[in-house]
Amino acid sequence: MDGFNIIMVIAIILFARLGVRLVTGYIKMKKETKEENKEPDA
């Protein structure tokens, strides 16, 4: 069971990093589209 726990910890860390990258990429993409929408109005 000890090896299984180590594998679970590694998997959780990898999924957490992936989630953070997806969220930051989504926020960056959303910010860029908002800036693009503002440009024609100005």
MIZA-190182 format. One record per residue: x, y negated, z negated of N, C-alpha, C in turn; residue number from 1. Coordinates in steps of 0.1 Angstrom, whole numbers, plus 2048, in hexadecimal, padded with zeros to 3 digits. Layout:
residues N
((X,Y,Z),(X,Y,Z),(X,Y,Z),NUM)
...
END
This chain:
residues 42
((808,80C,800),(800,800,800),(809,7F3,800),1)
((815,7F4,7FB),(81D,7E9,7FA),(821,7E3,808),2)
((824,7EC,811),(827,7E8,81F),(81A,7E2,826),3)
((80F,7E8,823),(802,7E2,828),(800,7D4,823),4)
((803,7D1,816),(801,7C4,811),(80B,7BA,818),5)
((817,7BE,81A),(820,7B5,821),(81B,7B2,82F),6)
((816,7BC,836),(811,7BA,844),(805,7B0,843),7)
((7FC,7B2,839),(7F1,7A9,838),(7F5,79B,836),8)
((7FF,799,82D),(804,78B,82A),(80A,785,837),9)
((811,78C,83F),(817,787,84B),(80C,784,855),10)
((802,78C,856),(7F7,78A,85F),(7EF,77D,85B),11)
((7ED,77B,84E),(7E6,770,849),(7ED,763,84C),12)
((7FB,763,84A),(803,758,84D),(802,754,85C),13)
((803,75F,865),(803,75C,873),(7F5,756,877),14)
((7EA,75C,872),(7DD,757,875),(7DC,748,870),15)
((7E1,745,865),(7E0,738,85F),(7E8,72E,868),16)
((7F4,732,86D),(7FB,729,876),(7F4,727,883),17)
((7EE,732,888),(7E7,731,895),(7DB,727,893),18)
((7D4,729,888),(7C8,720,885),(7CC,711,884),19)
((7D7,70F,87D),(7DC,701,87C),(7E0,6FB,88A),20)
((7E6,703,892),(7EA,6FF,8A0),(7DD,6FC,8A8),21)
((7D3,704,8A7),(7C7,702,8AF),(7C0,6F6,8AA),22)
((7BF,6F3,89D),(7B8,6E8,898),(7C0,6DB,89C),23)
((7CD,6DB,89A),(7D4,6CF,89E),(7D4,6CC,8AD),24)
((7D4,6D7,8B5),(7D3,6D5,8C3),(7C5,6D0,8C7),25)
((7BB,6D5,8C0),(7AD,6D0,8C3),(7AB,6C1,8BF),26)
((7B1,6BD,8B4),(7B0,6AF,8B0),(7B8,6A6,8B9),27)
((7C4,6AB,8BE),(7CB,6A3,8C7),(7C4,6A1,8D4),28)
((7BE,6AC,8D9),(7B6,6AC,8E6),(7AA,6A3,8E4),29)
((7A3,6A3,8D9),(798,69B,8D7),(79C,68C,8D7),30)
((7A7,689,8D0),(7AC,67C,8CF),(7AF,676,8DD),31)
((7B6,67F,8E6),(7BA,67B,8F3),(7AD,678,8FB),32)
((7A3,680,8FB),(797,67E,903),(790,671,8FE),33)
((790,66E,8F1),(78A,662,8EC),(791,656,8F1),34)
((79F,657,8F2),(7A7,64B,8F7),(7A4,64A,906),35)
((7A2,655,90D),(79F,654,91B),(792,64D,91E),36)
((788,650,915),(77B,64B,917),(77B,63C,913),37)
((784,638,90A),(784,629,907),(78A,621,912),38)
((794,626,91A),(79B,61E,924),(791,618,92E),39)
((788,61F,934),(77F,619,93E),(777,60E,939),40)
((773,60F,92C),(76A,605,926),(772,5F7,924),41)
((77F,5F8,922),(786,5EB,91F),(788,5E3,92B),42)
END
